[in-house]
């Protein structure tokens, strides 16, 4: 099936590894031109080089997508080197050391880092992408929420759950603003995915993830990527403002 993505310029934020890299690879396989983004220039270039070695049309664009100045510069560089960005996948976001504390023990710095890396980055990149999409009369934006977006996550994820819930609400509302311009905005809400972040967690946690999934396993990054690429295709032209759970039927994490 031809998804109609050949020649489209795609920016996947946070695509130097993990789910973002899987998304970039699948877009490239469909003939899209891929802008690989990460905050670390060496890691972004290594990812883009690996994709080019596989035959992809990919270039690296290092930028901190929580910075309005860097986002503006990012889109300008993409336009100059590849053309106007017609597809945006907001995938970037921090977790790790900035999570794990109850709400009354989270520092302002950790709260801001988590919320900015997910929510602010999604808004800044969406804002930067929309003018060219409106001018072209076509565009696709897919934002990344989470299984935790309903607030049903494990303790220690209040900042993360707040950001992901806000992304879902932002996406549904923004989709109503831009639909008449030929632009769709949708959201994916992955469950646990087999990335480096998951495999570094203790075995008992990984076993709990498997036991709570109706499919008995976490998702592979390529399974998230397949849904994202479809939402950006011509076949998905009438899907707008949707939230697609990609969690194997689990919906929420139960902490027991």
Secondary structure, 3 states (H helix, E strand, C coil): CCCCCCCCEEEECCCCCHHHHHHHHHHHHCCCEEEEEECCHHHHHHHHHHHHHCCCEEEEEECCCCCHHHHHHHHHHHHHHCCCCCEEEECCCCCHHHCCCCHHHCCHHHHHHHHHHHHHHHHHHHHHHHHHHHHHCCEEEEEECCHHHHCCCCCCCHHHHHHHHHHHHHHHHHHHHHHHHCEEEEEEEECCECCHHHHCCCHHHHHHHHHHCCCCCCECHHHHHHHHHHHCCHHHCCCCCCEEEECCCCCCCCCC
